[in-house]
């Protein structure tokens, strides 16, 4: 790497981290002003509030990284242009395309980190953040109870649960329907129970155990009619679903990493559900980080053609462009959620359009 490249990379990284820290502070302060009364009303301790915002930081970093990248590109390029460094580079035969190289290399590295952050770190941080919100701010429902759970167990069994308590690992108002393996439209057995409890196997680490139906009825259906029997306790050890699986299935896409979300989509497909929304969320986890690369195509040409752009104006431009991108991305996602567009196309549509606009922006600037 040439001395000039190292100089640009160093200046860009310093500006990027400074800009990211600035937008993080602004974001946290605004959010804290909005939610502080709720925390006080809930008698949340200072440690809980601190823990909440520590868990919130990865999500903020994910959202604000494109803003920081664009802000750094505007600031560094604008300062180089204002101090005639760009003019010196052009006079020595270095074009704008060549000067873009160090910016693009760093932005690609930032994109790689963002993909990892978005796929693995943010989901686990969001689990903690949403837990605090549900517990103290009473948002998103009761943290310990899951309602109206229905899942397909293999090809021939459907299990429905009215509500499930995660602390006691007890399901209430449970129905299990078994269908004929040769004719899945014919019901052969049905269990109805007041409760279904999880009994872990000693040494199984909580992942192995048996479901036990409590206080229910068992019906058998055949060509002659049906037979009915009652029971107080009936082990249903053939269920592959564990309490951990139930809790995972109730998470939002923001709480799932790549592997969990992919498995969730597969399970929904097996159950015959429409997975368009989840596929859009899955592909967006990879598509959104590439916004950092696209922001370079806006920031560097804009600042090189407007050397007198101030820091305040540069920050405003960064926020305006980034939030225009975010708004367009959210609007396009609606079409993917409804199945009007292919989920993969939906996730990448904003990137493709803004990439084209960024390339046009480069061609319009004097090289």
C-alpha positions in Angstrom: 0.0 0.0 0.0 1.4 3.4 -0.9 2.0 6.2 1.5 -1.0 8.1 0.1 -3.3 5.1 0.7 -2.1 4.7 4.2 -2.7 8.4 4.8 -6.3 8.3 3.5 -7.0 5.1 5.4 -5.7 6.5 8.7 -7.7 9.7 8.3 -10.8 7.8 7.2 -10.7 5.4 10.2 -10.2 8.2 12.7 -13.1 10.1 11.3 -15.3 7.0 11.1 -14.8 6.0 14.7 -15.3 9.6 15.8 -18.4 9.9 13.8 -19.8 6.6 15.0 -19.2 7.6 18.6 -20.9 10.9 18.0 -24.0 9.4 16.5 -24.1 6.7 19.1 -24.1 9.3 21.9 -26.8 11.3 20.1 -29.0 8.2 19.6 -28.6 7.0 23.2 -29.3 10.4 24.7 -32.5 10.8 22.6 -33.7 7.3 23.4 -32.9 7.7 27.1 -34.9 10.9 27.2 -37.8 9.0 25.7 -37.7 6.0 28.0 -36.3 7.3 31.2 -39.8 8.0 32.7 -40.8 4.4 31.9 -37.8 3.0 33.7 -38.5 5.3 36.7 -42.2 4.3 36.8 -41.1 0.6 36.7 -38.6 1.2 39.6 -35.7 -0.1 37.4 -32.3 0.2 39.0 -29.4 2.1 37.5 -27.7 -1.2 36.7 -30.7 -2.4 34.7 -30.8 0.9 32.7 -27.0 0.6 32.0 -27.4 -3.1 31.0 -30.3 -2.2 28.7 -28.2 0.4 26.8 -25.2 -1.9 26.6 -27.4 -4.5 25.0 -28.9 -1.8 22.7 -25.4 -0.6 21.5 -24.9 -3.4 18.8 -28.3 -2.6 17.2 -27.5 1.1 17.2 -24.0 0.4 15.7 -25.7 -1.7 13.0 -28.0 1.1 12.0 -25.6 4.0 12.3 -22.5 2.4 10.6 -23.6 3.7 7.1 -24.1 7.2 8.6 -20.6 7.1 10.1 -19.1 5.8 6.9 -20.7 8.6 4.8 -19.8 11.2 7.4 -16.2 10.1 7.4 -16.0 10.1 3.6 -17.5 13.6 3.4 -15.2 15.0 6.1 -11.9 13.5 4.9 -12.5 14.2 1.2 -13.8 17.7 2.0 -10.8 18.6 4.1 -8.4 17.2 1.5 -10.2 19.2 -1.2 -10.2 22.4 0.9 -6.5 22.1 1.6 -5.8 21.5 -2.2 -4.5 18.0 -1.5 -7.0 16.6 -4.1 -5.7 19.1 -6.6 -2.2 18.0 -6.0 -3.2 14.4 -6.4 -4.9 15.1 -9.7 -2.0 17.1 -11.0 0.3 14.1 -10.3 -2.0 11.9 -12.4 -4.1 10.3 -9.6 -7.7 10.2 -10.7 -10.8 10.3 -8.5 -11.3 6.6 -9.3 -7.8 5.8 -7.9 -8.4 7.9 -4.8 -11.6 5.9 -4.2 -9.6 2.7 -3.7 -8.6 3.1 0.0 -12.1 4.2 0.9 -13.7 1.2 -0.8 -11.2 -1.3 0.8 -11.9 0.0 4.3 -15.6 0.1 3.7 -15.6 -3.5 2.5 -13.8 -4.5 5.7 -16.4 -2.6 7.7 -19.1 -4.4 5.7 -17.6 -7.8 6.6 -17.6 -6.8 10.3 -21.1 -5.5 10.0 -22.3 -8.8 8.5 -20.8 -10.7 11.5 -22.3 -8.1 13.9 -25.7 -8.2 12.3 -25.8 -12.0 12.0 -24.5 -13.2 15.4 -23.9 -10.4 17.9 -27.0 -8.2 17.4 -29.5 -11.1 17.8 -28.1 -12.1 21.2 -27.9 -8.5 22.4 -31.5 -8.0 21.2 -32.6 -11.0 23.3 -31.4 -9.3 26.4 -32.7 -5.9 25.3 -36.2 -7.2 24.6 -36.2 -9.2 27.8 -35.7 -5.9 29.8 -38.3 -4.2 27.7 -40.9 -6.9 28.3 -40.0 -7.1 32.0 -39.7 -3.4 32.9 -41.4 -1.5 30.1 -44.2 -4.1 29.5 -43.6 -4.1 25.8 -44.2 -7.1 23.6 -46.2 -9.1 26.1 -45.3 -11.2 29.1 -41.7 -12.4 28.9 -42.6 -15.8 30.6 -45.7 -16.7 28.6 -46.1 -17.7 25.0 -49.7 -17.8 23.5 -51.3 -19.8 20.7 -48.5 -22.1 19.7 -49.1 -24.5 16.8 -46.4 -26.7 15.2 -46.2 -29.7 12.9 -44.4 -32.7 14.4 -43.3 -34.8 11.5 -45.8 -35.4 8.7 -48.6 -36.8 10.7 -48.8 -35.0 14.0 -50.1 -31.5 14.9 -49.6 -30.0 18.3 -51.4 -26.9 19.5 -50.9 -25.1 22.8 -53.1 -22.4 24.2 -50.3 -20.9 26.3 -46.8 -22.0 27.5 -45.0 -20.9 30.6 -41.3 -20.7 30.0 -40.3 -20.7 33.7 -42.2 -23.8 34.7 -41.9 -25.4 31.3 -45.6 -26.2 31.3 -48.0 -26.0 28.4 -51.7 -25.5 29.1 -54.8 -26.5 27.1 -53.0 -28.9 24.8 -54.3 -30.8 21.8 -52.3 -33.4 19.8 -53.8 -34.8 16.6 -52.3 -37.9 14.9 -53.1 -38.6 11.2 -52.8 -41.7 9.1 -49.3 -42.0 7.5 -50.9 -43.3 4.3 -53.7 -40.7 4.2 -52.7 -37.5 6.0 -56.3 -36.2 5.8 -57.6 -39.0 8.0 -57.5 -38.4 11.8 -56.7 -41.6 13.8 -56.0 -40.3 17.3 -56.5 -37.1 19.3 -55.2 -36.2 22.8 -56.7 -33.3 24.8 -55.1 -32.3 28.1 -55.3 -29.6 30.6 -51.5 -29.4 30.8 -48.3 -30.9 29.3 -45.2 -30.8 31.4 -41.6 -31.3 30.6 -39.6 -33.9 32.6 -35.9 -33.6 31.9 -33.7 -36.7 31.7 -31.0 -36.7 34.5 -27.7 -35.7 32.9 -29.4 -34.5 29.7 -28.5 -30.9 30.2 -32.1 -29.8 29.8 -32.1 -30.8 26.1 -33.3 -34.4 26.7 -36.5 -35.3 28.4 -40.1 -36.4 28.1 -43.4 -34.5 27.7 -46.1 -35.7 30.0 -49.8 -35.0 29.4 -51.8 -34.3 32.6 -55.6 -34.6 33.1 -56.9 -35.3 29.7 -58.7 -37.6 27.2 -57.5 -39.9 24.4 -59.7 -40.6 21.4 -59.1 -43.3 18.7 -60.9 -43.1 15.4 -61.4 -45.9 12.9 -64.0 -47.1 10.4 -66.4 -48.2 13.1 -66.4 -44.9 15.0 -64.4 -43.7 18.0 -63.3 -44.8 21.4 -62.7 -42.5 24.4 -60.5 -43.0 27.5 -59.3 -40.7 30.2 -55.9 -40.4 31.9 -54.3 -38.4 34.7 -50.7 -38.8 33.4 -49.7 -39.9 30.0 -46.0 -39.7 28.7 -45.7 -38.5 25.1 -42.0 -39.3 24.6 -42.0 -39.2 20.9 -42.2 -35.4 20.6 -39.0 -34.1 19.1 -39.7 -30.5 20.3 -38.0 -29.4 23.5 -38.7 -26.3 25.6 -35.7 -24.7 24.1 -37.2 -25.2 20.6 -40.5 -23.6 21.7 -38.7 -20.6 23.1 -36.6 -20.3 20.0 -39.7 -20.5 17.7 -41.3 -17.6 19.6 -38.4 -15.2 19.0 -38.6 -12.4 16.5 -36.1 -12.4 13.5 -34.2 -9.6 15.4 -33.4 -12.2 18.1 -32.2 -15.0 15.7 -28.8 -15.5 14.2 -28.4 -16.7 10.7 -28.6 -20.4 11.6 -31.6 -20.0 13.9 -33.5 -17.9 11.4 -32.8 -20.3 8.5 -34.0 -23.3 10.6 -37.1 -21.3 11.6 -37.9 -20.6 8.0 -37.5 -24.3 7.1 -39.8 -25.3 10.0 -42.4 -22.8 8.8 -42.1 -24.2 5.2 -42.6 -27.7 6.5 -45.7 -26.5 8.3 -47.1 -25.0 5.1 -46.8 -21.4 6.3 -46.0 -18.4 4.1 -42.3 -17.5 4.8 -42.0 -14.5 2.5 -41.6 -12.1 5.4 -38.9 -14.2 7.1 -37.0 -14.7 3.9 -36.9 -10.9 3.4 -35.5 -10.5 7.0 -33.0 -13.3 6.4 -31.6 -11.8 3.2 -31.7 -8.3 4.7 -29.2 -9.4 7.4 -26.6 -9.7 4.6 -27.8 -7.0 2.3 -28.0 -4.1 4.7 -24.3 -4.0 5.7 -23.4 -3.3 2.1 -24.9 0.1 2.5 -21.5 1.2 3.9 -19.8 0.5 0.5 -22.6 2.4 -1.3 -22.3 5.4 0.9 -18.7 5.8 -0.3 -19.9 6.4 -3.8 -22.0 9.3 -2.6 -19.7 10.8 0.0 -16.3 11.1 -1.9 -17.6 12.6 -5.2 -19.9 15.0 -3.3 -17.2 16.3 -1.0 -14.6 16.5 -3.8 -16.8 18.8 -5.9 -17.9 20.9 -2.9 -14.7 21.7 -0.9 -16.4 24.3 1.2 -18.9 21.9 2.7 -18.9 22.4 6.5 -19.0 19.7 9.1 -22.6 20.6 10.1 -23.8 20.4 6.4 -21.8 17.2 5.9 -23.5 15.6 8.9 -26.9 16.7 7.6 -26.2 15.3 4.2 -25.1 12.0 5.8 -28.2 11.6 7.8 -30.5 12.6 4.9 -29.0 10.2 2.4 -28.8 7.3 4.9 -32.3 7.7 6.1 -33.6 8.1 2.5 -31.9 4.7 1.9 -33.5 3.2 5.1 -37.0 4.6 4.2 -36.7 3.2 0.7 -35.6 -0.2 2.1 -38.5 -0.4 4.5 -41.0 0.6 1.8 -39.6 -2.0 -0.6 -39.8 -4.7 2.2 -43.5 -4.3 2.3 -43.8 -5.7 -1.2 -41.6 -8.6 -0.2 -43.7 -9.3 2.9 -46.8 -9.5 0.8 -45.2 -11.8 -1.7 -45.4 -9.2 -4.5 -41.6 -9.4 -5.0 -39.1 -12.2 -4.6 -37.6 -11.9 -1.1 -34.0 -11.9 -2.4 -34.8 -9.1 -4.8 -36.6 -7.2 -2.1 -33.7 -7.4 0.3 -31.2 -6.1 -2.3 -33.4 -3.7 -4.2 -32.4 -0.6 -2.2 -28.7 -1.5 -2.6 -29.0 -2.0 -6.4 -30.9 1.3 -6.9 -28.6 3.4 -4.7 -25.5 1.6 -6.2 -26.7 2.8 -9.7 -27.3 6.3 -8.3 -23.8 6.3 -6.7 -22.2 5.3 -10.0 -24.0 8.1 -11.8 -22.9 10.4 -9.1 -19.2 9.5 -9.7 -19.5 10.0 -13.5 -21.0 13.5 -13.0 -17.9 14.7 -11.0 -14.8 16.1 -12.6 -12.1 13.4 -12.5 
